[in-house]
Amino acid sequence: MRSKADTPVKTLLGEGYVSETAEVNGTTLHYVRGGQGPAVILIHGFPQDWFEYHAIMPRLAKQFTVIAIDLRGVGGSAVAPDGYDAATMAGDVYQLALTLELQGVYVVGHDIGGMVTYAFVRRYPHITRGAMILDVAIPGIDGWDEIKGDAVLWHIPFMQVPEIPERLVIGRQANFFAYFYNFAKFAPEDIAHYLEAYATPEQLHAAFEMYCAFPANGQLNVTDRDCCPLVGRFFSD
């Protein structure tokens, strides 16, 4: 089956969109950009990539400059040896914003992308116009302890076990990811696209490293919360 990863961005989204990479924060980040106006940065969750936002991007691009990224290690972004904690990945996004000369950015993050968005707002309020976090609890913040033991989240402790998840999942991504895709409607060609974004052992390891970083994310978030209360104006429902 031909996946949408093989289809040019202009064919998927229309004229005026580019698919490019930038050297930021010691790695290479892939992004898709289009539109004009105030900047909106879109950060995907697991197990997806920038394409998670492809349906909404043309609508947003009527009023905004829209940038959808691949987190480090995923899809078109380079696999880095480390740096899969939320703070470092927020630094990737920040340096991309500087490289693209963006000011007053609005950041949207889903799932793991929401954790990165939270870290971004904490560290870079001077460049943040607003933020939206979707469908995720944040380690170290109220609500995390209540949900992390839920049976539906069995995959979190599984993916945090060293080495074992890669050995069990590599070559079986379609079976493993099907659990997550069952929570929403995905076309077969969309699933094929996402499977390519995590196709290699290195990409799969990168995804698992993001989950392994949750405890460190929580410790840092508690420190940030206690030291610097977050200004509520950054977040939208």
Stockholm file with secondary structure:
# STOCKHOLM 1.0

chainA/1-237         MRSKADTPVKTLLGEGYVSETAEVNGTTLHYVRGGQGPAVILIHGFPQDWFEYHAIMPRLAKQFTVIAIDLRGVGGSAVAPDGYDAATMAGDVYQLALTLELQGVYVVGHDIGGMVTYAFVRRYPHITRGAMILDVAIPGIDGWDEIKGDAVLWHIPFMQVPEIPERLVIGRQANFFAYFYNFAKFAPEDIAHYLEAYATPEQLHAAFEMYCAFPANGQLNVTDRDCCPLVGRFFSD
#=GR chainA/1-237 SS CCCGGGSCHHHHHCTTCEEEEEEETTEEEEEEEEECSSEEEEECCTTCCGGGGTTTHHHHTTTSEEEEECCTTSTTSCCCSSCCSHHHHHHHHHHHHHHTTCCSEEEEEETHHHHHHHHHHHHCGGGEEEEEEESCCCTTSTTHHHHTTCGGGTHHHHHTSSSHHHHHHTTCHHHHHHHHHTTSCCCHHHHHHHHHHTCSHHHHHHHHHHHHTHHHHHHHHHHHHHHSCCCGGGBCC
#=GC SS_cons         CCCGGGSCHHHHHCTTCEEEEEEETTEEEEEEEEECSSEEEEECCTTCCGGGGTTTHHHHTTTSEEEEECCTTSTTSCCCSSCCSHHHHHHHHHHHHHHTTCCSEEEEEETHHHHHHHHHHHHCGGGEEEEEEESCCCTTSTTHHHHTTCGGGTHHHHHTSSSHHHHHHTTCHHHHHHHHHTTSCCCHHHHHHHHHHTCSHHHHHHHHHHHHTHHHHHHHHHHHHHHSCCCGGGBCC
//
